[in-house]
Amino acid sequence: MSNLSGIIKSIRDIMRQDAGVDGDAQRISQMVWMLFLKVFSDKEEEWELTIENYKSPIPAHLQWSQWAANEEGMTGDELLQFVNNELFESLKNLEVSPKADPQGWIVKQVFEDTYNYMKSGTLIRQVINKINLIDFNASADRHLFNDIYENMLKELQSAGSSGEYYTPRAVTQFMVDMTAPQMGETVLDPACGTGGFLTCAIEHVRTQLSNPTDIQTLQNSFQGVEKKPLPHMLATTNLMLHGMDVPVIRHDNLLVRPYDSWGSKDQVDIILSNPPFGGTEEEGTDANFPPKFKTKETADLFMALIMRLLKDNGRAAVVLPDGTLFGEGVKTRIKEELLSKCNLHTIVRLPNGVFNPYTSIKTNLLFFTKGQPTKEVWYFEHPYPAGQKSYNKGRPINIKEFDLEKAWWHNREENEHAWRVSVEDIAARNYNLDIKNPHAPENDLGIPADLLKKLQLTTQRVKNLQQEIVTALEESLLA
């Protein structure tokens, strides 16, 4: 088995020498289009054996095995010109259709908005030679690379706005465990980012198969949609690494399609999602929705769409910020619709820092089933681990922490973390779902007069320090 961690580290070091790669997001994008072509090439070796009369959608001279596999093959300016002017240009413009040539359609979609950032053909050759050390048809290499790929996706949390593509693995795993996808059920993430929910769902269903390799027979059971090119490419490669020969990851935005056009044939059994929040959609997108749901807030539009796309008795788990829980206007109307059309049975309230460093906004996990109105909502306030006051990159949330919720889930009783609220009480609050834990101890802030005295003393100390600094500066200037 190759030293995969060492290979990836070597690739990073090579890319840092290239003047065209600027920052983590570009580095990962550059690495992944190359990895995608290597994964696709290794898959094609399988398909030639398993698919009768299989023919590659990629022209012969553009196939990885022809231009990249030979470590002493073209390099320098020749390779750079080939990549920019032939490879990318041809793959972006493949004449294929999703039904007649699904493999070709995947390649076309991946390269549609992908770019080669590297400017040195010599360094491109060095990266390619490192990637060729990985055999994605070898089970050991593939499984170990899954872990490395997961870490690469996690790094996007610190790559500026790209952090929005990644939901902490512990959160996705818990949401999948609680919705418990079954073999044959359709699972959708309408804003799938890098595909974390879908890969967790795939692994969950894989345990139900008598032969785990049969997961590829459930290709159409797992569906994702992502409008941005980088996460779309990451998600497609991610699902291929998890056994999906032809991942159903659409490069699209579901919000641009009229709300009323979604019918029963579009509905699914399970929706798992962390829709982007805090952003706004382009002008006119809200016109696709009924007047009561019209808004530019992305998360609100996705919540309305998720309810529409669920089958009766369909299950959903969605990440939403605190602002949705207490928000008014359109948010109130969406919550009223949710409680009347679905059973919002559980809200898990996450503490600060779960999504650090991308955002410190407090988030919630909403679990609901479509088809019956809500009678009561159970809340569970997730605590920090003992001795910990926040989460950060070095100490992220861990799946073992959710054992507390899992132990409570099927035998619900009120305790220091859990409480329930009737739908009548929620309606009386104008559908404000931001309900605090009644069992939490009151914060003892102290006696106002004592607090004021402490503030005055602190203010005086600050003034004294400022004066000392001014005096020291004056003396140094006169010396």
C-alpha positions in Angstrom: 0.0 0.0 0.0 1.3 3.4 -0.9 2.1 6.1 1.7 -1.0 8.2 0.8 -0.5 10.8 3.5 3.0 11.4 2.3 1.8 11.5 -1.4 -0.8 14.2 -0.6 1.7 16.2 1.4 4.2 16.0 -1.5 1.5 17.3 -3.9 0.8 20.2 -1.6 4.5 21.1 -1.4 4.8 21.0 -5.2 1.8 23.2 -5.7 3.2 25.8 -3.2 6.0 26.3 -5.7 3.6 27.2 -8.5 2.9 30.9 -9.0 -0.6 30.3 -10.3 -2.1 28.5 -7.2 -3.3 31.1 -4.6 -4.7 29.8 -1.3 -6.3 26.6 0.0 -9.4 26.7 -2.2 -7.5 26.9 -5.5 -5.0 24.2 -4.3 -7.7 21.8 -3.5 -9.6 22.6 -6.7 -6.4 22.0 -8.7 -5.7 18.7 -6.9 -9.2 17.4 -7.2 -9.7 17.8 -11.0 -6.5 15.7 -11.4 -7.7 13.2 -8.8 -11.1 13.0 -10.5 -9.4 12.0 -13.8 -7.3 9.4 -12.1 -10.3 8.0 -10.3 -12.3 8.0 -13.5 -9.4 6.2 -15.3 -9.2 3.5 -12.7 -13.0 3.1 -12.8 -12.9 2.7 -16.6 -10.6 -0.3 -16.1 -13.5 -1.8 -14.1 -16.2 -0.8 -16.5 -14.4 -2.4 -19.4 -14.8 -5.7 -17.6 -18.3 -5.2 -16.2 -20.1 -3.1 -18.8 -20.6 -4.9 -22.2 -19.1 -3.0 -25.1 -18.1 -0.1 -22.8 -16.6 2.9 -24.7 -14.9 5.7 -23.0 -16.6 9.1 -23.5 -13.2 10.8 -23.4 -11.3 10.8 -26.7 -8.3 8.4 -26.7 -5.5 11.0 -26.7 -7.2 12.8 -23.7 -7.5 9.8 -21.5 -5.4 9.8 -18.4 -3.7 6.5 -19.4 -2.5 8.1 -22.6 -1.1 11.5 -21.5 -0.6 11.2 -17.8 0.3 7.6 -16.9 3.9 7.7 -18.3 6.0 9.4 -15.7 8.5 10.5 -18.4 5.7 11.7 -20.7 5.2 15.3 -21.8 6.1 18.0 -19.4 7.0 21.7 -19.3 5.4 24.1 -21.8 4.1 21.2 -24.0 2.1 19.8 -21.1 0.8 23.2 -20.0 -0.4 24.0 -23.5 -2.0 20.5 -23.8 -3.9 20.9 -20.5 -5.1 24.4 -21.1 -5.9 24.3 -24.9 -6.8 20.7 -25.5 -7.8 18.8 -22.4 -10.0 21.4 -20.7 -11.4 22.7 -23.9 -12.5 19.2 -25.1 -13.8 18.0 -21.8 -15.9 21.1 -21.2 -17.5 20.6 -24.7 -18.1 16.9 -24.8 -21.2 16.1 -26.9 -23.0 13.8 -24.5 -26.4 13.5 -22.8 -27.1 12.3 -19.2 -29.3 9.3 -20.3 -27.3 8.1 -23.4 -23.9 8.6 -21.8 -24.0 9.0 -18.0 -20.3 8.7 -17.6 -19.6 11.3 -20.2 -22.1 13.6 -18.7 -20.4 13.4 -15.3 -17.0 14.4 -17.0 -18.7 17.3 -18.8 -20.4 18.6 -15.7 -17.2 18.4 -13.6 -15.1 20.4 -16.1 -17.9 22.8 -17.0 -16.6 25.5 -14.6 -13.2 24.0 -13.6 -9.9 25.7 -14.3 -6.2 24.8 -14.4 -4.5 27.3 -12.0 -1.0 25.9 -12.3 1.4 27.9 -14.6 4.3 25.5 -14.6 4.0 22.4 -16.8 7.1 20.9 -15.1 5.3 21.1 -11.7 2.1 19.7 -13.2 4.1 16.7 -14.3 5.5 16.3 -10.8 2.0 16.4 -9.3 0.7 13.9 -11.9 3.5 11.5 -11.1 2.6 11.6 -7.4 -1.1 10.9 -8.1 -0.1 7.9 -10.3 1.2 6.2 -7.2 -2.4 5.8 -5.9 -4.4 2.8 -7.1 -8.1 3.6 -6.7 -9.0 0.0 -7.7 -7.0 -1.3 -4.7 -9.4 -1.5 -1.7 -6.8 -0.5 0.9 -5.7 2.6 -1.1 -9.3 3.6 -1.7 -10.4 3.3 1.9 -7.4 5.1 3.3 -7.8 7.9 0.7 -11.5 8.4 1.8 -10.1 9.5 5.2 -7.6 11.8 3.6 -10.2 13.2 1.3 -12.4 13.9 4.3 -9.6 15.9 5.8 -9.1 17.8 2.6 -12.8 18.8 2.6 -12.5 19.8 6.3 -9.7 22.2 5.4 -12.2 24.2 3.3 -13.5 25.4 6.7 -10.5 27.7 6.9 -10.4 28.6 3.2 -12.5 31.8 3.4 -16.1 31.5 2.2 -15.4 28.0 1.0 -16.1 26.9 4.5 -19.8 27.0 3.8 -19.4 23.7 1.8 -18.4 21.6 4.8 -20.6 20.4 7.7 -18.7 18.8 10.6 -18.7 15.0 10.1 -20.1 14.4 13.6 -23.2 16.5 12.8 -23.8 14.8 9.4 -23.3 11.4 11.0 -25.8 12.1 13.8 -28.4 13.4 11.4 -28.1 10.3 9.2 -28.2 8.0 12.1 -31.4 9.5 13.4 -33.2 9.6 10.0 -31.9 6.0 9.4 -32.1 5.6 5.6 -33.2 2.2 4.5 -32.2 0.2 1.4 -34.3 1.4 -1.6 -35.3 4.8 -0.1 -34.4 7.9 -2.0 -32.1 10.4 -0.2 -31.7 14.0 -1.4 -29.5 16.9 -0.4 -30.7 19.9 -2.4 -27.7 22.0 -1.5 -25.1 19.2 -1.1 -21.8 21.1 -1.0 -19.1 18.5 -0.9 -21.5 15.6 -0.4 -21.0 14.8 3.3 -24.6 13.9 4.0 -24.8 11.7 0.9 -21.6 9.7 1.7 -22.8 9.2 5.3 -26.1 7.9 4.0 -24.4 5.6 1.5 -22.3 4.1 4.3 -25.4 3.7 6.5 -27.2 1.8 3.7 -24.1 -0.2 2.8 -24.3 -2.0 6.2 -27.7 -3.4 5.2 -26.4 -5.1 2.1 -25.5 -8.8 2.0 -22.7 -7.8 -0.3 -21.4 -4.3 0.4 -20.1 -3.9 -3.1 -23.7 -4.0 -4.4 -24.1 -0.3 -3.3 -23.6 0.7 -6.9 -26.9 -0.9 -7.8 -28.6 1.8 -5.7 -27.1 4.6 -7.8 -30.3 6.6 -8.2 -31.2 6.3 -4.5 -28.7 9.1 -3.5 -29.2 12.5 -5.2 -27.5 15.8 -4.7 -27.7 19.2 -6.3 -25.0 21.9 -6.0 -24.8 25.2 -7.9 -21.2 26.1 -7.3 -18.5 24.5 -9.4 -15.8 23.7 -6.7 -18.1 21.8 -4.3 -19.9 20.1 -7.2 -16.6 18.7 -8.4 -15.6 17.7 -4.8 -19.0 16.0 -4.2 -18.9 14.1 -7.5 -15.4 12.7 -6.8 -16.4 12.0 -3.1 -19.3 9.8 -4.2 -17.2 8.0 -6.8 -14.8 7.2 -4.0 -17.7 5.8 -2.0 -18.7 3.3 -4.7 -21.1 5.3 -6.9 -20.0 4.6 -10.4 -22.3 7.3 -11.8 -23.0 9.8 -9.0 -26.3 11.7 -9.3 -24.9 15.1 -8.4 -26.6 17.8 -10.6 -24.7 21.1 -11.2 -27.8 23.2 -10.7 -29.8 25.5 -8.4 -33.3 24.1 -7.5 -34.5 27.5 -6.4 -34.7 28.8 -10.0 -37.4 26.3 -10.9 -41.0 27.4 -10.2 -42.2 26.0 -6.9 -45.5 24.8 -8.3 -43.8 22.7 -11.0 -42.5 20.2 -8.4 -44.8 17.2 -8.4 -45.0 13.7 -6.9 -42.5 12.3 -9.4 -39.9 14.7 -7.9 -40.5 13.7 -4.3 -38.1 11.7 -2.1 -38.2 9.7 1.1 -35.5 11.5 3.0 -33.9 15.0 2.8 -30.7 15.7 4.7 -29.3 19.2 4.3 -27.5 22.2 5.6 -28.8 24.9 3.3 -26.7 28.0 3.0 -28.0 30.7 5.3 -27.3 34.4 5.7 -27.0 34.8 1.9 -29.4 36.1 -0.7 -30.4 34.7 -4.1 -30.1 36.5 -7.4 -32.8 39.0 -8.4 -36.1 37.3 -9.4 -35.5 33.9 -7.7 -38.2 34.6 -5.1 -40.7 35.1 -8.0 -40.6 31.3 -8.4 -42.3 30.9 -5.0 -45.8 31.6 -3.7 -46.3 35.1 -2.3 -46.3 33.8 1.3 -42.8 32.4 0.9 -41.3 35.2 -1.2 -37.9 36.2 0.2 -34.3 36.6 -0.9 -33.0 34.6 2.1 -31.6 31.3 0.8 -32.3 29.2 3.8 -36.0 30.2 3.9 -36.5 29.3 0.3 -34.8 26.0 0.8 -37.0 25.2 3.8 -40.2 25.9 1.7 -38.8 23.7 -1.1 -37.8 20.9 1.3 -41.3 20.6 2.5 -42.5 20.4 -1.1 -40.0 17.7 -2.1 -40.8 15.3 0.7 -43.2 12.4 0.1 -45.9 11.8 2.7 -44.3 10.1 5.6 -40.9 11.3 4.3 -38.3 12.2 6.8 -36.0 15.3 7.0 -33.1 16.5 9.0 -32.0 20.1 8.4 -29.4 22.5 9.9 -30.8 26.0 10.5 -29.5 29.1 12.4 -31.1 30.6 15.5 -32.4 33.4 13.4 -34.8 31.1 11.6 -36.3 30.0 14.9 -37.1 33.5 16.2 -37.4 35.3 12.9 -40.7 36.9 11.8 -42.4 37.7 8.5 -41.7 35.0 5.9 -39.9 33.0 8.5 -43.1 32.9 10.6 -45.2 31.7 7.7 -42.7 29.0 6.8 -42.7 27.8 10.4 -46.5 27.8 10.5 -46.5 25.7 7.3 -44.0 23.3 8.8 -46.0 22.7 11.9 -49.3 22.3 10.0 -47.9 20.0 7.2 -45.2 18.1 9.1 -44.5 16.6 12.5 -41.6 18.7 13.8 -40.8 16.2 16.5 -37.3 17.2 17.5 -35.0 20.3 17.6 -31.5 19.7 18.8 -30.0 23.0 19.9 -26.2 23.1 19.2 -23.9 25.4 21.3 -21.6 28.1 19.9 -18.6 27.1 17.9 -19.8 23.9 16.2 -19.1 25.5 12.8 -16.0 27.4 13.8 -14.0 28.9 12.2 -16.5 29.4 9.3 -19.1 30.9 11.6 -19.8 31.3 15.3 -23.6 31.5 14.7 -25.6 29.1 16.9 -27.3 26.4 14.9 -30.1 23.9 15.3 -30.9 20.5 13.9 -34.6 20.2 12.9 -36.0 16.6 12.5 -39.5 16.3 11.0 -41.8 13.9 9.1 -44.3 15.0 6.5 -47.9 14.2 6.5 -49.1 14.8 10.0 -49.3 18.1 11.9 -47.1 18.8 14.9 -48.6 18.2 18.3 -45.6 18.9 20.4 -41.9 19.7 19.8 -39.2 18.1 21.8 -36.0 20.1 22.4 -32.6 18.8 23.3 -29.8 21.2 24.3 -26.5 19.7 23.3 -23.9 20.4 26.1 -20.2 21.0 25.7 -18.0 18.1 26.8 -16.9 18.3 30.5 -14.2 21.0 30.9 -14.7 22.5 27.4 -16.3 25.9 26.8 -16.2 26.0 23.0 -15.2 24.2 19.8 -12.4 25.1 17.5 -10.3 23.6 14.8 -8.2 21.6 17.2 -11.2 20.4 19.3 -14.2 20.0 17.0 -17.4 18.4 18.0 -17.2 14.5 18.2 -19.8 11.9 17.2 -19.4 10.3 20.6 -20.9 13.4 22.2 -24.2 12.6 20.5 -24.5 9.3 22.5 -26.4 11.5 25.0 -29.1 12.3 22.4 -29.2 8.7 21.0 -29.7 7.2 24.5 -32.7 9.6 25.0 -34.1 9.5 21.5 -36.4 6.4 21.7 -37.3 6.8 25.4 -38.0 10.4 25.8 -38.3 12.0 29.2 -37.7 15.6 30.3 -34.3 16.1 32.0 -31.7 18.8 32.4 -31.1 18.8 28.6 -34.6 17.9 27.2 -38.0 19.5 27.4 -41.1 19.7 25.3 -43.5 22.4 24.2 -47.0 22.0 22.8 -47.9 23.4 19.4 -50.6 25.5 21.0 -47.9 27.3 23.1 -45.7 27.8 20.0 -48.7 29.2 18.1 -49.3 31.6 21.0 -45.7 32.8 20.7 -46.4 33.7 17.0 -44.5 30.6 16.0 -41.3 31.6 17.7 -39.3 28.4 18.1 -36.5 29.9 20.0 -37.5 28.5 23.4 -34.9 28.4 26.1 -34.2 25.4 28.3 -36.5 25.7 31.4 -34.2 23.3 33.3 -31.1 25.4 32.8 -29.9 27.3 36.0 -30.4 31.0 36.0 -27.3 33.0 35.4 -26.4 34.8 38.6 -25.2 38.1 37.4 -24.8 39.6 40.8 -26.1 42.7 42.6 -26.4 45.7 40.2 -24.7 48.1 42.8 -21.7 45.7 43.2 -21.4 45.3 39.4 -21.4 49.1 38.9 -18.6 49.4 41.6 -16.5 46.8 39.8 -17.0 48.5 36.5 -15.9 51.9 37.9 -12.8 50.3 39.4 -11.9 48.6 36.1 -12.4 51.9 34.2 -10.1 53.7 36.6 -7.4 51.1 36.2 -7.6 51.4 32.5 -7.2 55.2 32.7 -4.2 54.8 35.1 -2.5 52.4 32.6 -3.1 54.8 29.7 -1.5 57.6 31.7 1.5 55.5 32.5 2.0 54.6 28.8 1.7 58.3 27.8 4.3 59.3 30.5 6.7 56.6 29.5 6.5 57.7 25.8 7.1 61.3 26.7 10.1 60.4 28.8 11.6 58.2 26.0 11.2 61.1 23.5 12.9 63.6 25.8 15.8 61.3 26.6 
